[in-house]
Amino acid sequence: MSRFIRHCTGWRRLYSSVGASDIDHFKSILPPAAILSTVSPSALPSAELDPYNNDWMGKYHGSATTVLRPKTTQQVSDIVRWCASRNIAIVPQGGNTGLVGGSVPLHDELIVSLANMNTVRSFDPVSGILVADAGCILQSLTDYVAPHNHIMPIDLGAKGSCHIGGNVATNAGGLRLLRYGSLHGSVLGLEVVLPDGTILDQLTTLRKDNTGYDLKQLFIGAEGTLGIITAVSVLTPPSPQASNNVILALPHFDNVLPLYKTVKRQLSEILSAFEFIDRTAYDLAVKHGQGRALSDEDVDGAACFVLVETSGGRREHDEEKLTDLLTSLLEADSPLINTGVLSQNPAQFSSLWALREGVTEAVSKEGKAYKYDISIPLASFKDVVDATREHLRSKGLLGDHAVKHVLGYGHVGDGNLHLNIIAAAYTQEIQDALEPFVYELVASYRGSISAEHGIGAMKTHALHYSKNDVSIEWMKKIKALFDPLGIMNPGKVLE
Amino acid sequence: MSRFIRHCTGWRRLYSSVGASDIDHFKSILPPAAILSTVSPSALPSAELDPYNNDWMGKYHGSATTVLRPKTTQQVSDIVRWCASRNIAIVPQGGNTGLVGGSVPLHDELIVSLANMNTVRSFDPVSGILVADAGCILQSLTDYVAPHNHIMPIDLGAKGSCHIGGNVATNAGGLRLLRYGSLHGSVLGLEVVLPDGTILDQLTTLRKDNTGYDLKQLFIGAEGTLGIITAVSVLTPPSPQASNNVILALPHFDNVLPLYKTVKRQLSEILSAFEFIDRTAYDLAVKHGQGRALSDEDVDGAACFVLVETSGGRREHDEEKLTDLLTSLLEADSPLINTGVLSQNPAQFSSLWALREGVTEAVSKEGKAYKYDISIPLASFKDVVDATREHLRSKGLLGDHAVKHVLGYGHVGDGNLHLNIIAAAYTQEIQDALEPFVYELVASYRGSISAEHGIGAMKTHALHYSKNDVSIEWMKKIKALFDPLGIMNPGKVLE
């Protein structure tokens, strides 16, 4: 059995399907329990592979016949070497929590799950440097370093099931990016099995190392298309001793940016989140039961809201800074805010966060959502939301019959806007009105069509809106250099 | 005129020397004032090129006949395209402040100086994102963002003459790395002229952009061997409002690490430096007039010293944290420190820093220094210094006739040790005793033979002590992919 499928360089190439002789070979590498296959003689029912073949949103569906669950880097290397010799395509799979279809097969590629590679290799409580197998779950690592007063530099909604290897492969952003920066800074080393089976060991535990090209950077965000990350060395920051938050109501969007400047200056190193919610998003959150934290008086006349979080080393200092900030904001001659609500205890702290995080749930309750995760200059957040709404209006698509709401929320501090369009139903007409309109709009600001979710299988066709021809050409050259056979996660990132 | 010289892949290849016809062509690209050449008809005296042909230490000497000083990216592209067609090798040059001979020619390569590309392209005071030509001087950029309450994420001794493009090309570390992380995190975008003249424009101003491979990372730390960086987009942090420091005297080296843990936990987000000085280094600093800050009583019984700096948003909070830290350290049942001296005013602040920074000057006054800039695990700082001293002793080289002192100081927080060996004179015997001994010692800890200075022309032969064969092989493949002719800064990074 074999087929032709499109591969990254645009040529058609033969990939082999996994056959009985391959399974025999895999048995020489792995114990029987680490091989799940519908191929004879194991002949598992295909339903057993469903959790590997489908993504958690139920949007992407592969038809892999075989899942391998290696325990060691050498096993991964042996598997990949065999696949290279046999032209078998591979999908590396972590927690399978991605949003763009990057971790499930397009066809019947072999799935290599890292789930059994879940051991912490070392942790140095002095430097905070953690070395862990790629299959370690993010929450487990958070729990591992907590007793040493450290935290992981990233935090995500999916932390209970996503793998650190997948986080690195997708350059996950998440809630701590404003404070701790991107994984390009906090990942110190990687161990990667290259598409020919070679083990590239760059698993240093050094904060500084200027000895030649920093090759590991290429695998951060490559979504498994250049090799399989098998282990990660990461710098973990010290735990903050205290966290506080406040919700601010603003009379105009134009106040968001001066407010951000003021807050950055006054809170300085303890600022850990600056989240924006427009009025439409807020009203929906309230409508669907997420807005209990604020009174009617608080929200009266507010065009939008900002959630500010602090994380610092001493509670009383942080509270004093936050109180002083609020006082100076409210007592200013031309106040940037109408009002501010400061959390007084852990329950209120969670309640304020729930208002921001509840927007996602409110949106899904309100209707069918077209979601765009974009990076654009901070100053253009409102322009993009307004332009999208006006565009839909000009097409006669605004109203209860089609698009009910256009709203924006997101991470001001990261320049990351979640643009949501809520419709009564998914229709081709709305889809056609939105794309390529939104992508072109983002491109006009030199923005990114994928701030943190990646390209995966979903956005390969739209890559050119955020990357120019020269950049895409060089991405293809890099892909061809590392993976000349095109067997590593084909059809992801590059078409 | 032409010669064979060794190029990165190990083959011998023909590079052309710059001739009169090349100068004619460069005149079609650049105004006359931007072309400095000893070739007829300009026929400048070669002394005029000395500042470009020699590094500031006077250790490396090139024999370039021509220096070009383009003003625009397009000019750089036109120059490189011509050189590629003519097989002329190029050395990109920034402030020429490097320590490893990376920015001067080995022979008569063409020098492309970025000094005329010195314009700030944009600065967004809200996000703190700065876009600047590669030739902007670091201090100028610091001055540029200061009125907006921002600072550059790096600071170096050479800030008055080094260029931001050179900082990025060498992945400069410097004094702020502990706090603001490496340039791999804070550089958001680059514009690079590739070795065939193509302009790779990845000059985004986005904090988050997960649209494919992060190619720009390859140029950070490539020391100009993969292309010429012509512009940089960098995230600048908000200025701290207050800085304080304290010197702590420790009875044993073994206390450094528990002290670092304690200080990290108590000072948390305001800790901005944790610098180590061993007793030998301290005594030399005193001997050469740098040690006025401490009394005899303070240093009595001290095996080593630590300088702690804080940078925070509010002076009184920072001082309270620092005072509480000192109190808890001194009142502990088994104190980690003998004593601590806290700066009370800006003059004392500078005085304490001078003690640490004065070690460099004291070393140069004391004798001829063999300097190693290495990364190793924090716990092994003393072992490496001691092992080096014992090794020299075993060779009969310790004493006034040969090696007078072996000492260590550096950035504990970054795992970066400056190992200095001070001798009466530079001799081959000492050199042979030190190398490969020191490199092998570093390798035994999986350390880095160049923490922040790079490889340049100086350490290409020693690269294998910090990078394994697979890594070096892949570096060569990357070099061959971007620069198949090998014309870009030949003989640097890779032999």
Interface residues (C-beta under 8 A of the other chain):
Chain A: D124 P125 V126 S127 N149 T170 N171 G173 L177 G181 S182 H184 G185 S186 T198 I199 L200 D201 Q202 T204 T205 L206 R207 K208 D209 N210 T211 G212 Y213 D214 L215 Q217 L218 I220 G221 A222 L226 P238 P240 Q241 L257 Y260 K261 K264 R265 Q266 L267 S268 E269 I270 S311 G312 G313 R314 H317 E320 K321 S375 I376 P377 L378 A379 G413 D414 G415 N416 R446 G447 S448 I449 S450 A451 E452 H453 G454 I455 K459 L463 S466 K467 N468 V470 S471 I472 W474 M475 K477 I478 K479 L481 V493 L494
Chain B: D124 P125 V126 S127 G128 N149 T170 N171 G173 L177 G181 S182 H184 G185 S186 T198 I199 L200 D201 Q202 T204 T205 L206 R207 K208 D209 N210 T211 G212 Y213 D214 L215 Q217 L218 I220 G221 A222 L226 P238 P240 Q241 L257 Y260 K261 K264 R265 Q266 L267 S268 E269 I270 S311 G312 G313 R314 H317 E320 K321 S375 I376 P377 L378 A379 G413 D414 G415 N416 R446 G447 S448 I449 S450 A451 E452 H453 G454 I455 K459 L463 S466 K467 N468 V470 S471 I472 W474 M475 K477 I478 K479 L481 V493 L494
